[in-house]
Amino acid sequence: MLTSLALIILVGLSMAAIGSVPLAMGLPCGQIVLSVAVLGILITAPLGAIGIDVSYRRLLEKN
């Protein structure tokens, strides 16, 4: 569970960093790009967490 949360946080931070570049450059579309990046984080993070929690038992084996 801790690993999946760390992965989700890292992906979210990278999406936010990429989304803020046009805004920092002063482009007129910067606010829209940042908003879409934030919405992408809010939508995909819970789906990724649920997917990891559901599938890790089937995909990982103990040695």
PDBQT receptor file of N, H, CA, C and O in Angstrom, charges set to zero:
ATOM      1  N   MET A   1       0.820  -1.187   0.000  1.00  0.00    +0.000 N 
ATOM      2  CA  MET A   1       0.000   0.000   0.000  1.00  0.00    +0.000 C 
ATOM      3  C   MET A   1       0.869   1.257   0.000  1.00  0.00    +0.000 C 
ATOM      4  O   MET A   1       0.570   2.227  -0.697  1.00  0.00    +0.000 OA
ATOM      5  N   LEU A   2       1.942   1.232   0.784  1.00  0.00    +0.000 N 
ATOM      6  H   LEU A   2       2.185   0.444   1.350  1.00  0.00    +0.000 HD
ATOM      7  CA  LEU A   2       2.817   2.393   0.857  1.00  0.00    +0.000 C 
ATOM      8  C   LEU A   2       3.507   2.651  -0.473  1.00  0.00    +0.000 C 
ATOM      9  O   LEU A   2       3.676   3.802  -0.874  1.00  0.00    +0.000 OA
ATOM     10  N   THR A   3       3.905   1.590  -1.156  1.00  0.00    +0.000 N 
ATOM     11  H   THR A   3       3.767   0.654  -0.831  1.00  0.00    +0.000 HD
ATOM     12  CA  THR A   3       4.563   1.748  -2.447  1.00  0.00    +0.000 C 
ATOM     13  C   THR A   3       3.607   2.337  -3.475  1.00  0.00    +0.000 C 
ATOM     14  O   THR A   3       3.997   3.202  -4.258  1.00  0.00    +0.000 OA
ATOM     15  N   SER A   4       2.376   1.883  -3.480  1.00  0.00    +0.000 N 
ATOM     16  H   SER A   4       2.059   1.180  -2.844  1.00  0.00    +0.000 HD
ATOM     17  CA  SER A   4       1.411   2.414  -4.444  1.00  0.00    +0.000 C 
ATOM     18  C   SER A   4       1.113   3.883  -4.178  1.00  0.00    +0.000 C 
ATOM     19  O   SER A   4       0.933   4.658  -5.117  1.00  0.00    +0.000 OA
ATOM     20  N   LEU A   5       1.058   4.270  -2.915  1.00  0.00    +0.000 N 
ATOM     21  H   LEU A   5       1.204   3.640  -2.152  1.00  0.00    +0.000 HD
ATOM     22  CA  LEU A   5       0.831   5.682  -2.602  1.00  0.00    +0.000 C 
ATOM     23  C   LEU A   5       2.007   6.543  -3.033  1.00  0.00    +0.000 C 
ATOM     24  O   LEU A   5       1.821   7.648  -3.544  1.00  0.00    +0.000 OA
ATOM     25  N   ALA A   6       3.218   6.037  -2.828  1.00  0.00    +0.000 N 
ATOM     26  H   ALA A   6       3.369   5.139  -2.414  1.00  0.00    +0.000 HD
ATOM     27  CA  ALA A   6       4.406   6.788  -3.249  1.00  0.00    +0.000 C 
ATOM     28  C   ALA A   6       4.424   6.960  -4.760  1.00  0.00    +0.000 C 
ATOM     29  O   ALA A   6       4.753   8.036  -5.260  1.00  0.00    +0.000 OA
ATOM     30  N   LEU A   7       4.077   5.920  -5.480  1.00  0.00    +0.000 N 
ATOM     31  H   LEU A   7       3.810   5.046  -5.074  1.00  0.00    +0.000 HD
ATOM     32  CA  LEU A   7       4.044   5.992  -6.938  1.00  0.00    +0.000 C 
ATOM     33  C   LEU A   7       2.996   6.986  -7.421  1.00  0.00    +0.000 C 
ATOM     34  O   LEU A   7       3.247   7.755  -8.350  1.00  0.00    +0.000 OA
ATOM     35  N   ILE A   8       1.845   6.974  -6.806  1.00  0.00    +0.000 N 
ATOM     36  H   ILE A   8       1.641   6.350  -6.052  1.00  0.00    +0.000 HD
ATOM     37  CA  ILE A   8       0.776   7.897  -7.188  1.00  0.00    +0.000 C 
ATOM     38  C   ILE A   8       1.197   9.344  -6.912  1.00  0.00    +0.000 C 
ATOM     39  O   ILE A   8       0.925  10.237  -7.715  1.00  0.00    +0.000 OA
ATOM     40  N   ILE A   9       1.858   9.570  -5.781  1.00  0.00    +0.000 N 
ATOM     41  H   ILE A   9       2.079   8.846  -5.129  1.00  0.00    +0.000 HD
ATOM     42  CA  ILE A   9       2.323  10.925  -5.458  1.00  0.00    +0.000 C 
ATOM     43  C   ILE A   9       3.359  11.391  -6.474  1.00  0.00    +0.000 C 
ATOM     44  O   ILE A   9       3.317  12.539  -6.916  1.00  0.00    +0.000 OA
ATOM     45  N   LEU A  10       4.295  10.507  -6.849  1.00  0.00    +0.000 N 
ATOM     46  H   LEU A  10       4.329   9.574  -6.490  1.00  0.00    +0.000 HD
ATOM     47  CA  LEU A  10       5.321  10.887  -7.824  1.00  0.00    +0.000 C 
ATOM     48  C   LEU A  10       4.713  11.211  -9.186  1.00  0.00    +0.000 C 
ATOM     49  O   LEU A  10       5.114  12.181  -9.830  1.00  0.00    +0.000 OA
ATOM     50  N   VAL A  11       3.764  10.418  -9.620  1.00  0.00    +0.000 N 
ATOM     51  H   VAL A  11       3.439   9.630  -9.097  1.00  0.00    +0.000 HD
ATOM     52  CA  VAL A  11       3.106  10.679 -10.908  1.00  0.00    +0.000 C 
ATOM     53  C   VAL A  11       2.334  11.997 -10.851  1.00  0.00    +0.000 C 
ATOM     54  O   VAL A  11       2.362  12.783 -11.798  1.00  0.00    +0.000 OA
ATOM     55  N   GLY A  12       1.655  12.227  -9.747  1.00  0.00    +0.000 N 
ATOM     56  H   GLY A  12       1.632  11.589  -8.978  1.00  0.00    +0.000 HD
ATOM     57  CA  GLY A  12       0.918  13.475  -9.596  1.00  0.00    +0.000 C 
ATOM     58  C   GLY A  12       1.826  14.687  -9.600  1.00  0.00    +0.000 C 
ATOM     59  O   GLY A  12       1.497  15.711 -10.199  1.00  0.00    +0.000 OA
ATOM     60  N   LEU A  13       2.968  14.580  -8.935  1.00  0.00    +0.000 N 
ATOM     61  H   LEU A  13       3.235  13.748  -8.448  1.00  0.00    +0.000 HD
ATOM     62  CA  LEU A  13       3.911  15.700  -8.921  1.00  0.00    +0.000 C 
ATOM     63  C   LEU A  13       4.488  15.963 -10.307  1.00  0.00    +0.000 C 
ATOM     64  O   LEU A  13       4.674  17.118 -10.692  1.00  0.00    +0.000 OA
ATOM     65  N   SER A  14       4.767  14.916 -11.051  1.00  0.00    +0.000 N 
ATOM     66  H   SER A  14       4.615  13.978 -10.739  1.00  0.00    +0.000 HD
ATOM     67  CA  SER A  14       5.309  15.128 -12.392  1.00  0.00    +0.000 C 
ATOM     68  C   SER A  14       4.256  15.740 -13.316  1.00  0.00    +0.000 C 
ATOM     69  O   SER A  14       4.588  16.585 -14.147  1.00  0.00    +0.000 OA
ATOM     70  N   MET A  15       3.004  15.330 -13.185  1.00  0.00    +0.000 N 
ATOM     71  H   MET A  15       2.734  14.644 -12.509  1.00  0.00    +0.000 HD
ATOM     72  CA  MET A  15       1.945  15.936 -13.999  1.00  0.00    +0.000 C 
ATOM     73  C   MET A  15       1.768  17.403 -13.649  1.00  0.00    +0.000 C 
ATOM     74  O   MET A  15       1.573  18.234 -14.535  1.00  0.00    +0.000 OA
ATOM     75  N   ALA A  16       1.833  17.727 -12.365  1.00  0.00    +0.000 N 
ATOM     76  H   ALA A  16       1.991  17.052 -11.645  1.00  0.00    +0.000 HD
ATOM     77  CA  ALA A  16       1.679  19.125 -11.957  1.00  0.00    +0.000 C 
ATOM     78  C   ALA A  16       2.863  19.965 -12.429  1.00  0.00    +0.000 C 
ATOM     79  O   ALA A  16       2.691  21.119 -12.821  1.00  0.00    +0.000 OA
ATOM     80  N   ALA A  17       4.059  19.388 -12.393  1.00  0.00    +0.000 N 
ATOM     81  H   ALA A  17       4.199  18.450 -12.075  1.00  0.00    +0.000 HD
ATOM     82  CA  ALA A  17       5.243  20.124 -12.846  1.00  0.00    +0.000 C 
ATOM     83  C   ALA A  17       5.165  20.405 -14.343  1.00  0.00    +0.000 C 
ATOM     84  O   ALA A  17       5.475  21.510 -14.786  1.00  0.00    +0.000 OA
ATOM     85  N   ILE A  18       4.758  19.422 -15.109  1.00  0.00    +0.000 N 
ATOM     86  H   ILE A  18       4.507  18.523 -14.748  1.00  0.00    +0.000 HD
ATOM     87  CA  ILE A  18       4.646  19.613 -16.560  1.00  0.00    +0.000 C 
ATOM     88  C   ILE A  18       3.508  20.581 -16.883  1.00  0.00    +0.000 C 
ATOM     89  O   ILE A  18       3.627  21.391 -17.803  1.00  0.00    +0.000 OA
ATOM     90  N   GLY A  19       2.413  20.502 -16.140  1.00  0.00    +0.000 N 
ATOM     91  H   GLY A  19       2.316  19.844 -15.393  1.00  0.00    +0.000 HD
ATOM     92  CA  GLY A  19       1.277  21.372 -16.390  1.00  0.00    +0.000 C 
ATOM     93  C   GLY A  19       1.540  22.826 -16.053  1.00  0.00    +0.000 C 
ATOM     94  O   GLY A  19       0.892  23.715 -16.605  1.00  0.00    +0.000 OA
ATOM     95  N   SER A  20       2.481  23.082 -15.157  1.00  0.00    +0.000 N 
ATOM     96  H   SER A  20       3.008  22.360 -14.709  1.00  0.00    +0.000 HD
ATOM     97  CA  SER A  20       2.739  24.466 -14.751  1.00  0.00    +0.000 C 
ATOM     98  C   SER A  20       3.726  25.185 -15.659  1.00  0.00    +0.000 C 
ATOM     99  O   SER A  20       3.889  26.399 -15.535  1.00  0.00    +0.000 OA
ATOM    100  N   VAL A  21       4.386  24.482 -16.562  1.00  0.00    +0.000 N 
ATOM    101  H   VAL A  21       4.254  23.496 -16.663  1.00  0.00    +0.000 HD
ATOM    102  CA  VAL A  21       5.378  25.110 -17.439  1.00  0.00    +0.000 C 
ATOM    103  C   VAL A  21       4.761  26.176 -18.341  1.00  0.00    +0.000 C 
ATOM    104  O   VAL A  21       5.295  27.283 -18.395  1.00  0.00    +0.000 OA
ATOM    105  N   PRO A  22       3.666  25.903 -19.051  1.00  0.00    +0.000 N 
ATOM    106  CA  PRO A  22       3.075  26.961 -19.893  1.00  0.00    +0.000 C 
ATOM    107  C   PRO A  22       2.618  28.170 -19.081  1.00  0.00    +0.000 C 
ATOM    108  O   PRO A  22       2.702  29.304 -19.551  1.00  0.00    +0.000 OA
ATOM    109  N   LEU A  23       2.139  27.931 -17.870  1.00  0.00    +0.000 N 
ATOM    110  H   LEU A  23       2.072  27.009 -17.487  1.00  0.00    +0.000 HD
ATOM    111  CA  LEU A  23       1.717  29.036 -17.022  1.00  0.00    +0.000 C 
ATOM    112  C   LEU A  23       2.925  29.891 -16.626  1.00  0.00    +0.000 C 
ATOM    113  O   LEU A  23       2.847  31.120 -16.636  1.00  0.00    +0.000 OA
ATOM    114  N   ALA A  24       4.033  29.246 -16.279  1.00  0.00    +0.000 N 
ATOM    115  H   ALA A  24       4.097  28.248 -16.270  1.00  0.00    +0.000 HD
ATOM    116  CA  ALA A  24       5.242  29.979 -15.906  1.00  0.00    +0.000 C 
ATOM    117  C   ALA A  24       5.844  30.729 -17.094  1.00  0.00    +0.000 C 
ATOM    118  O   ALA A  24       6.486  31.764 -16.917  1.00  0.00    +0.000 OA
ATOM    119  N   MET A  25       5.638  30.206 -18.300  1.00  0.00    +0.000 N 
ATOM    120  H   MET A  25       5.117  29.365 -18.443  1.00  0.00    +0.000 HD
ATOM    121  CA  MET A  25       6.160  30.874 -19.493  1.00  0.00    +0.000 C 
ATOM    122  C   MET A  25       5.291  32.054 -19.915  1.00  0.00    +0.000 C 
ATOM    123  O   MET A  25       5.668  32.813 -20.807  1.00  0.00    +0.000 OA
ATOM    124  N   GLY A  26       4.138  32.212 -19.285  1.00  0.00    +0.000 N 
ATOM    125  H   GLY A  26       3.832  31.595 -18.561  1.00  0.00    +0.000 HD
ATOM    126  CA  GLY A  26       3.256  33.326 -19.604  1.00  0.00    +0.000 C 
ATOM    127  C   GLY A  26       2.391  33.109 -20.821  1.00  0.00    +0.000 C 
ATOM    128  O   GLY A  26       1.859  34.070 -21.378  1.00  0.00    +0.000 OA
ATOM    129  N   LEU A  27       2.237  31.867 -21.248  1.00  0.00    +0.000 N 
ATOM    130  H   LEU A  27       2.669  31.087 -20.796  1.00  0.00    +0.000 HD
ATOM    131  CA  LEU A  27       1.384  31.582 -22.401  1.00  0.00    +0.000 C 
ATOM    132  C   LEU A  27      -0.085  31.782 -22.029  1.00  0.00    +0.000 C 
ATOM    133  O   LEU A  27      -0.470  31.526 -20.888  1.00  0.00    +0.000 OA
ATOM    134  N   PRO A  28      -0.903  32.232 -22.965  1.00  0.00    +0.000 N 
ATOM    135  CA  PRO A  28      -2.317  32.465 -22.651  1.00  0.00    +0.000 C 
ATOM    136  C   PRO A  28      -3.068  31.176 -22.289  1.00  0.00    +0.000 C 
ATOM    137  O   PRO A  28      -4.075  31.228 -21.583  1.00  0.00    +0.000 OA
ATOM    138  N   CYS A  29      -2.599  30.057 -22.753  1.00  0.00    +0.000 N 
ATOM    139  H   CYS A  29      -1.780  30.015 -23.326  1.00  0.00    +0.000 HD
ATOM    140  CA  CYS A  29      -3.283  28.790 -22.464  1.00  0.00    +0.000 C 
ATOM    141  C   CYS A  29      -2.769  28.147 -21.175  1.00  0.00    +0.000 C 
ATOM    142  O   CYS A  29      -3.184  27.038 -20.837  1.00  0.00    +0.000 OA
ATOM    143  N   GLY A  30      -1.884  28.818 -20.457  1.00  0.00    +0.000 N 
ATOM    144  H   GLY A  30      -1.547  29.719 -20.732  1.00  0.00    +0.000 HD
ATOM    145  CA  GLY A  30      -1.259  28.234 -19.273  1.00  0.00    +0.000 C 
ATOM    146  C   GLY A  30      -2.230  27.816 -18.198  1.00  0.00    +0.000 C 
ATOM    147  O   GLY A  30      -2.078  26.748 -17.605  1.00  0.00    +0.000 OA
ATOM    148  N   GLN A  31      -3.229  28.642 -17.937  1.00  0.00    +0.000 N 
ATOM    149  H   GLN A  31      -3.353  29.510 -18.419  1.00  0.00    +0.000 HD
ATOM    150  CA  GLN A  31      -4.215  28.319 -16.908  1.00  0.00    +0.000 C 
ATOM    151  C   GLN A  31      -5.027  27.084 -17.288  1.00  0.00    +0.000 C 
ATOM    152  O   GLN A  31      -5.339  26.255 -16.433  1.00  0.00    +0.000 OA
ATOM    153  N   ILE A  32      -5.366  26.963 -18.556  1.00  0.00    +0.000 N 
ATOM    154  H   ILE A  32      -5.112  27.636 -19.251  1.00  0.00    +0.000 HD
ATOM    155  CA  ILE A  32      -6.139  25.802 -19.019  1.00  0.00    +0.000 C 
ATOM    156  C   ILE A  32      -5.297  24.536 -18.921  1.00  0.00    +0.000 C 
ATOM    157  O   ILE A  32      -5.788  23.500 -18.472  1.00  0.00    +0.000 OA
ATOM    158  N   VAL A  33      -4.035  24.607 -19.336  1.00  0.00    +0.000 N 
ATOM    159  H   VAL A  33      -3.636  25.448 -19.700  1.00  0.00    +0.000 HD
ATOM    160  CA  VAL A  33      -3.161  23.435 -19.272  1.00  0.00    +0.000 C 
ATOM    161  C   VAL A  33      -2.981  22.984 -17.831  1.00  0.00    +0.000 C 
ATOM    162  O   VAL A  33      -3.040  21.787 -17.550  1.00  0.00    +0.000 OA
ATOM    163  N   LEU A  34      -2.764  23.917 -16.918  1.00  0.00    +0.000 N 
ATOM    164  H   LEU A  34      -2.716  24.890 -17.147  1.00  0.00    +0.000 HD
ATOM    165  CA  LEU A  34      -2.616  23.571 -15.509  1.00  0.00    +0.000 C 
ATOM    166  C   LEU A  34      -3.901  22.971 -14.948  1.00  0.00    +0.000 C 
ATOM    167  O   LEU A  34      -3.853  22.021 -14.167  1.00  0.00    +0.000 OA
ATOM    168  N   SER A  35      -5.049  23.519 -15.340  1.00  0.00    +0.000 N 
ATOM    169  H   SER A  35      -5.088  24.291 -15.974  1.00  0.00    +0.000 HD
ATOM    170  CA  SER A  35      -6.334  22.983 -14.873  1.00  0.00    +0.000 C 
ATOM    171  C   SER A  35      -6.557  21.561 -15.363  1.00  0.00    +0.000 C 
ATOM    172  O   SER A  35      -7.039  20.711 -14.613  1.00  0.00    +0.000 OA
ATOM    173  N   VAL A  36      -6.211  21.303 -16.610  1.00  0.00    +0.000 N 
ATOM    174  H   VAL A  36      -5.820  21.993 -17.218  1.00  0.00    +0.000 HD
ATOM    175  CA  VAL A  36      -6.365  19.947 -17.158  1.00  0.00    +0.000 C 
ATOM    176  C   VAL A  36      -5.415  18.986 -16.459  1.00  0.00    +0.000 C 
ATOM    177  O   VAL A  36      -5.783  17.839 -16.207  1.00  0.00    +0.000 OA
ATOM    178  N   ALA A  37      -4.195  19.428 -16.140  1.00  0.00    +0.000 N 
ATOM    179  H   ALA A  37      -3.896  20.359 -16.345  1.00  0.00    +0.000 HD
ATOM    180  CA  ALA A  37      -3.245  18.575 -15.428  1.00  0.00    +0.000 C 
ATOM    181  C   ALA A  37      -3.763  18.226 -14.036  1.00  0.00    +0.000 C 
ATOM    182  O   ALA A  37      -3.653  17.081 -13.597  1.00  0.00    +0.000 OA
ATOM    183  N   VAL A  38      -4.325  19.210 -13.347  1.00  0.00    +0.000 N 
ATOM    184  H   VAL A  38      -4.415  20.139 -13.704  1.00  0.00    +0.000 HD
ATOM    185  CA  VAL A  38      -4.871  18.953 -12.008  1.00  0.00    +0.000 C 
ATOM    186  C   VAL A  38      -6.068  18.014 -12.086  1.00  0.00    +0.000 C 
ATOM    187  O   VAL A  38      -6.191  17.107 -11.264  1.00  0.00    +0.000 OA
ATOM    188  N   LEU A  39      -6.952  18.215 -13.061  1.00  0.00    +0.000 N 
ATOM    189  H   LEU A  39      -6.852  18.952 -13.730  1.00  0.00    +0.000 HD
ATOM    190  CA  LEU A  39      -8.086  17.297 -13.231  1.00  0.00    +0.000 C 
ATOM    191  C   LEU A  39      -7.605  15.889 -13.551  1.00  0.00    +0.000 C 
ATOM    192  O   LEU A  39      -8.178  14.910 -13.072  1.00  0.00    +0.000 OA
ATOM    193  N   GLY A  40      -6.560  15.786 -14.357  1.00  0.00    +0.000 N 
ATOM    194  H   GLY A  40      -6.095  16.581 -14.747  1.00  0.00    +0.000 HD
ATOM    195  CA  GLY A  40      -5.996  14.477 -14.662  1.00  0.00    +0.000 C 
ATOM    196  C   GLY A  40      -5.486  13.776 -13.421  1.00  0.00    +0.000 C 
ATOM    197  O   GLY A  40      -5.662  12.567 -13.268  1.00  0.00    +0.000 OA
ATOM    198  N   ILE A  41      -4.853  14.530 -12.533  1.00  0.00    +0.000 N 
ATOM    199  H   ILE A  41      -4.710  15.512 -12.657  1.00  0.00    +0.000 HD
ATOM    200  CA  ILE A  41      -4.374  13.958 -11.275  1.00  0.00    +0.000 C 
ATOM    201  C   ILE A  41      -5.549  13.502 -10.418  1.00  0.00    +0.000 C 
ATOM    202  O   ILE A  41      -5.535  12.397  -9.875  1.00  0.00    +0.000 OA
ATOM    203  N   LEU A  42      -6.560  14.348 -10.299  1.00  0.00    +0.000 N 
ATOM    204  H   LEU A  42      -6.572  15.246 -10.740  1.00  0.00    +0.000 HD
ATOM    205  CA  LEU A  42      -7.702  14.015  -9.451  1.00  0.00    +0.000 C 
ATOM    206  C   LEU A  42      -8.493  12.818  -9.965  1.00  0.00    +0.000 C 
ATOM    207  O   LEU A  42      -9.101  12.094  -9.176  1.00  0.00    +0.000 OA
ATOM    208  N   ILE A  43      -8.490  12.605 -11.268  1.00  0.00    +0.000 N 
ATOM    209  H   ILE A  43      -7.996  13.193 -11.908  1.00  0.00    +0.000 HD
ATOM    210  CA  ILE A  43      -9.241  11.479 -11.839  1.00  0.00    +0.000 C 
ATOM    211  C   ILE A  43      -8.412  10.199 -11.817  1.00  0.00    +0.000 C 
ATOM    212  O   ILE A  43      -8.918   9.144 -11.435  1.00  0.00    +0.000 OA
ATOM    213  N   THR A  44      -7.147  10.278 -12.221  1.00  0.00    +0.000 N 
ATOM    214  H   THR A  44      -6.736  11.135 -12.532  1.00  0.00    +0.000 HD
ATOM    215  CA  THR A  44      -6.359   9.053 -12.387  1.00  0.00    +0.000 C 
ATOM    216  C   THR A  44      -5.753   8.527 -11.090  1.00  0.00    +0.000 C 
ATOM    217  O   THR A  44      -5.518   7.324 -10.980  1.00  0.00    +0.000 OA
ATOM    218  N   ALA A  45      -5.494   9.381 -10.109  1.00  0.00    +0.000 N 
ATOM    219  H   ALA A  45      -5.685  10.358 -10.199  1.00  0.00    +0.000 HD
ATOM    220  CA  ALA A  45      -4.873   8.905  -8.868  1.00  0.00    +0.000 C 
ATOM    221  C   ALA A  45      -5.749   7.898  -8.123  1.00  0.00    +0.000 C 
ATOM    222  O   ALA A  45      -5.249   6.838  -7.744  1.00  0.00    +0.000 OA
ATOM    223  N   PRO A  46      -7.026   8.182  -7.898  1.00  0.00    +0.000 N 
ATOM    224  CA  PRO A  46      -7.846   7.172  -7.216  1.00  0.00    +0.000 C 
ATOM    225  C   PRO A  46      -8.023   5.898  -8.048  1.00  0.00    +0.000 C 
ATOM    226  O   PRO A  46      -8.051   4.798  -7.496  1.00  0.00    +0.000 OA
ATOM    227  N   LEU A  47      -8.142   6.041  -9.361  1.00  0.00    +0.000 N 
ATOM    228  H   LEU A  47      -8.120   6.935  -9.809  1.00  0.00    +0.000 HD
ATOM    229  CA  LEU A  47      -8.278   4.850 -10.208  1.00  0.00    +0.000 C 
ATOM    230  C   LEU A  47      -7.019   3.990 -10.147  1.00  0.00    +0.000 C 
ATOM    231  O   LEU A  47      -7.101   2.763 -10.093  1.00  0.00    +0.000 OA
ATOM    232  N   GLY A  48      -5.861   4.633 -10.156  1.00  0.00    +0.000 N 
ATOM    233  H   GLY A  48      -5.794   5.630 -10.200  1.00  0.00    +0.000 HD
ATOM    234  CA  GLY A  48      -4.602   3.885 -10.047  1.00  0.00    +0.000 C 
ATOM    235  C   GLY A  48      -4.466   3.195  -8.705  1.00  0.00    +0.000 C 
ATOM    236  O   GLY A  48      -4.015   2.051  -8.642  1.00  0.00    +0.000 OA
ATOM    237  N   ALA A  49      -4.845   3.869  -7.633  1.00  0.00    +0.000 N 
ATOM    238  H   ALA A  49      -5.211   4.798  -7.685  1.00  0.00    +0.000 HD
ATOM    239  CA  ALA A  49      -4.764   3.268  -6.301  1.00  0.00    +0.000 C 
ATOM    240  C   ALA A  49      -5.684   2.056  -6.196  1.00  0.00    +0.000 C 
ATOM    241  O   ALA A  49      -5.297   1.022  -5.651  1.00  0.00    +0.000 OA
ATOM    242  N   ILE A  50      -6.881   2.184  -6.711  1.00  0.00    +0.000 N 
ATOM    243  H   ILE A  50      -7.194   3.024  -7.155  1.00  0.00    +0.000 HD
ATOM    244  CA  ILE A  50      -7.823   1.060  -6.686  1.00  0.00    +0.000 C 
ATOM    245  C   ILE A  50      -7.292  -0.092  -7.529  1.00  0.00    +0.000 C 
ATOM    246  O   ILE A  50      -7.358  -1.250  -7.117  1.00  0.00    +0.000 OA
ATOM    247  N   GLY A  51      -6.767   0.224  -8.704  1.00  0.00    +0.000 N 
ATOM    248  H   GLY A  51      -6.713   1.165  -9.039  1.00  0.00    +0.000 HD
ATOM    249  CA  GLY A  51      -6.229  -0.828  -9.572  1.00  0.00    +0.000 C 
ATOM    250  C   GLY A  51      -5.062  -1.560  -8.956  1.00  0.00    +0.000 C 
ATOM    251  O   GLY A  51      -4.960  -2.780  -9.083  1.00  0.00    +0.000 OA
ATOM    252  N   ILE A  52      -4.186  -0.843  -8.295  1.00  0.00    +0.000 N 
ATOM    253  H   ILE A  52      -4.269   0.148  -8.192  1.00  0.00    +0.000 HD
ATOM    254  CA  ILE A  52      -3.042  -1.479  -7.642  1.00  0.00    +0.000 C 
ATOM    255  C   ILE A  52      -3.503  -2.350  -6.488  1.00  0.00    +0.000 C 
ATOM    256  O   ILE A  52      -3.041  -3.482  -6.348  1.00  0.00    +0.000 OA
ATOM    257  N   ASP A  53      -4.410  -1.839  -5.656  1.00  0.00    +0.000 N 
ATOM    258  H   ASP A  53      -4.785  -0.919  -5.770  1.00  0.00    +0.000 HD
ATOM    259  CA  ASP A  53      -4.891  -2.611  -4.518  1.00  0.00    +0.000 C 
ATOM    260  C   ASP A  53      -5.641  -3.873  -4.937  1.00  0.00    +0.000 C 
ATOM    261  O   ASP A  53      -5.586  -4.889  -4.244  1.00  0.00    +0.000 OA
ATOM    262  N   VAL A  54      -6.333  -3.811  -6.057  1.00  0.00    +0.000 N 
ATOM    263  H   VAL A  54      -6.378  -2.985  -6.620  1.00  0.00    +0.000 HD
ATOM    264  CA  VAL A  54      -7.100  -4.970  -6.521  1.00  0.00    +0.000 C 
ATOM    265  C   VAL A  54      -6.191  -6.019  -7.160  1.00  0.00    +0.000 C 
ATOM    266  O   VAL A  54      -6.418  -7.217  -6.993  1.00  0.00    +0.000 OA
ATOM    267  N   SER A  55      -5.169  -5.583  -7.887  1.00  0.00    +0.000 N 
ATOM    268  H   SER A  55      -4.984  -4.610  -8.023  1.00  0.00    +0.000 HD
ATOM    269  CA  SER A  55      -4.412  -6.531  -8.706  1.00  0.00    +0.000 C 
ATOM    270  C   SER A  55      -3.082  -6.997  -8.131  1.00  0.00    +0.000 C 
ATOM    271  O   SER A  55      -2.486  -7.922  -8.684  1.00  0.00    +0.000 OA
ATOM    272  N   TYR A  56      -2.589  -6.405  -7.053  1.00  0.00    +0.000 N 
ATOM    273  H   TYR A  56      -3.073  -5.653  -6.604  1.00  0.00    +0.000 HD
ATOM    274  CA  TYR A  56      -1.243  -6.781  -6.618  1.00  0.00    +0.000 C 
ATOM    275  C   TYR A  56      -1.154  -8.221  -6.124  1.00  0.00    +0.000 C 
ATOM    276  O   TYR A  56      -0.113  -8.859  -6.284  1.00  0.00    +0.000 OA
ATOM    277  N   ARG A  57      -2.195  -8.734  -5.542  1.00  0.00    +0.000 N 
ATOM    278  H   ARG A  57      -3.041  -8.216  -5.411  1.00  0.00    +0.000 HD
ATOM    279  CA  ARG A  57      -2.143 -10.119  -5.052  1.00  0.00    +0.000 C 
ATOM    280  C   ARG A  57      -2.040 -11.123  -6.202  1.00  0.00    +0.000 C 
ATOM    281  O   ARG A  57      -1.389 -12.160  -6.074  1.00  0.00    +0.000 OA
ATOM    282  N   ARG A  58      -2.678 -10.809  -7.309  1.00  0.00    +0.000 N 
ATOM    283  H   ARG A  58      -3.207  -9.967  -7.413  1.00  0.00    +0.000 HD
ATOM    284  CA  ARG A  58      -2.648 -11.731  -8.457  1.00  0.00    +0.000 C 
ATOM    285  C   ARG A  58      -1.345 -11.597  -9.242  1.00  0.00    +0.000 C 
ATOM    286  O   ARG A  58      -0.886 -12.570  -9.839  1.00  0.00    +0.000 OA
ATOM    287  N   LEU A  59      -0.750 -10.417  -9.251  1.00  0.00    +0.000 N 
ATOM    288  H   LEU A  59      -1.124  -9.626  -8.766  1.00  0.00    +0.000 HD
ATOM    289  CA  LEU A  59       0.421 -10.176 -10.091  1.00  0.00    +0.000 C 
ATOM    290  C   LEU A  59       1.747 -10.451  -9.380  1.00  0.00    +0.000 C 
ATOM    291  O   LEU A  59       2.747 -10.741 -10.037  1.00  0.00    +0.000 OA
ATOM    292  N   LEU A  60       1.768 -10.365  -8.071  1.00  0.00    +0.000 N 
ATOM    293  H   LEU A  60       0.955 -10.130  -7.538  1.00  0.00    +0.000 HD
ATOM    294  CA  LEU A  60       3.012 -10.564  -7.326  1.00  0.00    +0.000 C 
ATOM    295  C   LEU A  60       2.988 -11.908  -6.623  1.00  0.00    +0.000 C 
ATOM    296  O   LEU A  60       1.955 -12.344  -6.116  1.00  0.00    +0.000 OA
ATOM    297  N   GLU A  61       4.137 -12.551  -6.602  1.00  0.00    +0.000 N 
ATOM    298  H   GLU A  61       4.976 -12.196  -7.014  1.00  0.00    +0.000 HD
ATOM    299  CA  GLU A  61       4.282 -13.838  -5.941  1.00  0.00    +0.000 C 
ATOM    300  C   GLU A  61       5.324 -13.723  -4.839  1.00  0.00    +0.000 C 
ATOM    301  O   GLU A  61       6.311 -13.001  -4.980  1.00  0.00    +0.000 OA
ATOM    302  N   LYS A  62       5.101 -14.436  -3.744  1.00  0.00    +0.000 N 
ATOM    303  H   LYS A  62       4.299 -15.023  -3.630  1.00  0.00    +0.000 HD
ATOM    304  CA  LYS A  62       6.101 -14.487  -2.680  1.00  0.00    +0.000 C 
ATOM    305  C   LYS A  62       7.145 -15.527  -3.041  1.00  0.00    +0.000 C 
ATOM    306  O   LYS A  62       6.827 -16.594  -3.564  1.00  0.00    +0.000 OA
ATOM    307  N   ASN A  63       8.390 -15.201  -2.755  1.00  0.00    +0.000 N 
ATOM    308  H   ASN A  63       8.649 -14.333  -2.330  1.00  0.00    +0.000 HD
ATOM    309  CA  ASN A  63       9.482 -16.167  -3.020  1.00  0.00    +0.000 C 
ATOM    310  C   ASN A  63       9.954 -16.796  -1.741  1.00  0.00    +0.000 C 
ATOM    311  O   ASN A  63      10.860 -17.629  -1.761  1.00  0.00    +0.000 OA
TER     312      ASN A  63
